[in-house]
Amino acid sequence: MDIATENSTEHLQLDSTDLAILKLLKQNAKLGTKEIAVHIGLSITATYERVRRLERKEIIKNYITLVDKRKMGIQLSVLCNVQLKSHATAFLEEFESAVVTLPEVINIYHIAGNYDYLLMIDIKDMDSYAEFMKTKLSAIPHISTVQSSFIMRQIKHEFL
């Protein structure tokens, strides 16, 4: 396994075995070392060392649990485009500091194009979203425009 340095960012060269391990863990993060070893044809020790190396090098950053949002009472997912009044650093930082504290906002992307940010919001229903917009999002200074798109159905959901 060679480690290449490119633009001062460390990249780990992954082989087909590493990729197979990652694929298995993406499908089921609860798989044990023994189960992974059986699937990829390595010893348990070699598999354990491979997984640990992927974790140390932060190729594997975290193990997460996906929950059924509907069973938790979350019926509405919204993609919310936000444009600020200015791109002044202080405005950007103030917006980011405020929006990260909102529990309804599950993803935040600083984007290029017509808008400055794309927020993914999971919330109970339309009434709750209207209240969220009125009391939380609109309370954040320097917002010029907000455009919301409501997710009707999720076709594909995958993590890299």
Secondary structure, DSSP 8 states (H G I E B T S, - for coil): --EEEETTEEEE---HHHHHHHHHHHH-TT--HHHHHHHHT--HHHHHHHHHHHHHTTSS--------TGGGT--EEEEEEEEES---HHHHHHHHHHHTT-TTEEEEEE--SS-SEEEEEEES-HHHHHHHHHHTGGGSTTEEEEEEEE----------
